[in-house]
Amino acid sequence: MIALFNTAANENSNMSFLFYVIFGFMALMFLFRAALGYKRYRNSIYPYIYDNYLIDYFYKLNVFRDASKSGMLKKLLGYHRLNYASITNNEGKLVTQIITLIHSKGILSIAYLTSEGKYSGSDSGNWYIKRTEDGNEKKFKIENPTVYLKEYNLHLSQALEGRKAQSLIAVPDNSDITNLHPTYKVVKYSELPDVFKEADCGYGLNDSEIDEIYEKLGGKVDRK
């Protein structure tokens, strides 16, 4: 009986040790992946949307596969949903990325650009970015996000059933936007929290309506 008891105890000890090894390995891999992605996160629009990187953004995205809710936005706006869309041209090239925020006071669509520099452009034609690289000033032509944001808003209007949405364009902080003259308002990333606080389309949406619009835009809602 004593021998059998000792054997069972050893097996339980080995299983516990194996569990901790596997758990520790998974935790290290999680943190390693998180560390690899932090630089890209830090230089992006996301720090102005999410409370923090590791839990509010990375954990939700990689474990739950759902970053449609933000701790920061919950504090500012209450219940909400975020939808991310990548817009491509006829050649399949990524031209614009759009975030749609669905909240209790309406909907806000944000076309955001990731390049820093001195921007110029209007509602029509291409946009241009000037910046200094290797000591030389270079000028780059980019697709006009205004055109694609207008097209996206037509798609969005079908999900809104007649309700209006607010729209704007966001660029990195280290950018010059004095030569930008589109119809849509242009802001720096760091201005977004204030934009969120003031967002109001003049109508209200309850939680169910927010989820319904989110689903129409392609999001998935767990209704269990």
N, C-alpha and C positions, 0 to 999 in steps of 0.2 A: 504493500500500500504506500509506504514511504517513497519507494523508487518511482512508482507511478505518479505520485503527487509531484515529486521533483521534476519528472519529465514534462508534465503538463505545465508547471511553472516556467520551465526553461523555454518551452514552445511559446507561451504567452509573452515572455520577455523578448524573444527573438522577433515575434510579430510586431511588438510595440516598437522595437528598435528599427525594423524595416519600415514601419509606417512613418516614423520620424525622419528617416533618411529620404524617403520618397517625398514627404511633405517639404523637407528642407530644400531638396533639389528643385522642386516645382517653384518654391518661393524665390530661390536664387535666379531661376530662369525668368520668372516674372519680373523681378527687379532689373535683371540684365536687359531684357527687352524694353523695359520702361526707360532705362538710362539711355539706350540707343535712340529712342524717339524724343527725348526731352529737348534737344537742341532745336529740332524742327518745330516742336510745339512752342518753345520760348519765342521764336522769331515769327510766329504766325498770328492770326486773328484770335485764336482760341483762348489765350490768357485773359481776354477782355469779354469772354462769354462764360467761362467756367471758373468756379471758385479756386480750384487747384488742379495740378496736373495728375498726380498719382491716383487719387480716388475719384474725384469728380469727373475726370475725363478719361484717363487711360484704363482704369479698372472697369468703368462702365462700358467702354468701347470694346475692350478685349475679353472681358469675362461675360458680361450680359449681352454684348453685341448690340447695345442700345445707348447712344449718347444723346437721345432726344430730350433729355431733361437736364437742367443745369442748376447747381446749388446757388450760384450767383443770381440767376434769373428768378428762381423761386423766391428769393429774398426781395427782389425788386418788383416782381409782377405776380407772384403767386403761381397757380397752376399754369402750365404752358407746354408746348411741344416745339422741337426744332427739327426742321427737315433740310437735308443737304442735297443740292442738285449740281451736277457737273454738266455744263452746256458745251457741245461740240459743234463745229461747222460742218459743211458738206464733205470735207475731206477727213472728217473724224478727229480733227485736232481740237484739243481742249482750248476754249476761248474765254469762258467765264465760269466762275463758281458762285452759286447763289445759296444763301441761307434764308429760309423762311421761318420766321418766329410767329407762332400762333399763340395768342395769350387772351386774357379776359377782356381786354379793351380793343381787340382787333387783330390785324395781321400786318407784319412788317417783312418785306423782302429786301435782302441786302446782297447786291452783287459786289464781291470783294476781289481785289487784285493783290498780288503778292510781290510785285517788283517795286523797289524803291527808286526814286529819282525825281526829276522835274517833269511833271505831266503837262500835256497840252491836248486840247480837243474840245469838241462840242457834241451836239446830238447826231450830226451826220459826219460821214467820212471816218478815216482811221484816227486813232489816238497815237501820240508819240511820247516816248520817255527819253530824257537826256540824263546821262550820268557819267561820271568820270571813272574810267577803268585804265589801270596801268599808266596813269598820268595823262591820259588822253580823253577828251570829251567825246562820247559816242551817243548816237541817236538811234533809237529802236522804234519800229512801227509795230503797233499791236492792234488787235481787233477792238472795235468800239463796244464797250460793255453796255452802253445805253441801248443799242439796237437789240441785244439779246435779253436785256432786262425787260424791255417792252414786250418782246415775244413771250417771255416767261410769264409776264403778268396777264397776258391774254389766256394762257393755259390756267393760270391761277384763278382767274375770274370764273371759270367754269366750276371750280370747287367751292367758290365763295357764294354762289347763287345770288349774284347781284350786290353783294357787299363790296365795299372798296377797301383796298389795301394801301398802306404807306410803303414807299420805296426809297432806297438811297444806294449810294456807291461808297465803299470803304477802301482806303488805301493804307499802306504801312505808315507809321509815324514819321519816319525819316524821308518824307516826300514833300515836294513843292506842288501845290495844287492851285496856285494863283492864275495859271493859264488854262484852267479847266472851266468850261462854260456849258455844261449840259443842263437839261431841264431838271434832272434829279439832283438832289442835294448830295454833295461829296463831303465825307468826313474822314478823319484819321481814326485808326483803330482805337486809340486811347479815349476817343470821344464817345465810343459806343455805349458804355454804362450810362452816361447821361441821356443818350438817345433812347435807351430802353426805359429809363425812368419816365420820360415824357411821352412815350408812345401811346397814342390814343386815336383810334379811328372814328370815334363818336358813336360806337355801338358796343354792346356787350356780348360775350360768348361764355357759356357755362362749360364745365369740364367735359361733358359729353359732346358738345358741339366742337370743342377744341380737338378731341380725339377723332371725331368724325371727319373733320377737315384734314387732319394729319393722315388718316387712312386713305382719303381720296388722293393725297399727294404721294401715296406709295408706302407710307409707314405702316408698321404692324403694332397693334395694340393687344395686350394680353387682357382678355375680358373674363378670366376665371374668377 
